[in-house]
Amino acid sequence: MVIYLPSHGNDGRKYEKYGVDFYDRKGGSEQSGRKVNLGEVLSDPKIAKKYPHTIGFFLASSGRGASWKPDYLRVKKVKSKKGFHSYLKELGL
């Protein structure tokens, strides 16, 4: 799964209530056009029962489609939901 945290719109919210977009790469499914709470996504058994996860903080991208190339500030392995929240805190989100 890929979870997209928008760069704005979550100010003052607790992490569980962050509005996020996500894409299930294995299943090929996306959410239905509305943001969902990060807590809902992290509670999905595909995530909650399969730690550790590698996560990255996205800075910018170049290209589109097949030529899309992400640039990351930091990539980290997290072993729990608490570790995920700690990572967000380190990033100042």
Residue pairs with C-beta under 8 A, 6 or more apart in sequence:
1 22
1 23
1 24
1 25
1 26
1 41
1 44
1 46
1 47
2 22
2 23
2 25
3 20
3 21
3 22
3 38
3 41
4 20
4 21
4 22
4 23
4 58
5 18
5 20
5 38
5 88
5 93
6 19
6 20
6 21
6 35
9 19
10 17
10 18
10 19
10 93
13 19
15 38
15 39
15 84
15 85
15 88
16 37
16 38
16 39
16 42
17 37
17 38
17 39
18 37
18 38
19 35
19 36
19 37
19 38
20 35
20 36
20 37
20 38
20 41
21 30
21 31
21 35
21 36
22 30
22 31
22 36
22 41
23 29
23 30
24 30
24 46
41 47
42 48
42 81
42 84
47 53
48 81
51 78
51 79
51 80
52 77
52 78
52 79
53 77
53 78
53 84
54 75
54 76
54 77
54 78
55 75
55 76
55 77
55 78
55 84
55 87
56 70
56 72
56 73
56 74
56 75
56 76
57 72
57 73
57 74
57 75
57 91
58 70
58 71
58 72
58 73
59 71
59 72
59 73
60 71
61 68
61 69
61 70
61 71
62 68
62 69
62 71
63 69
73 91
74 91
76 87
78 84
78 86
78 87
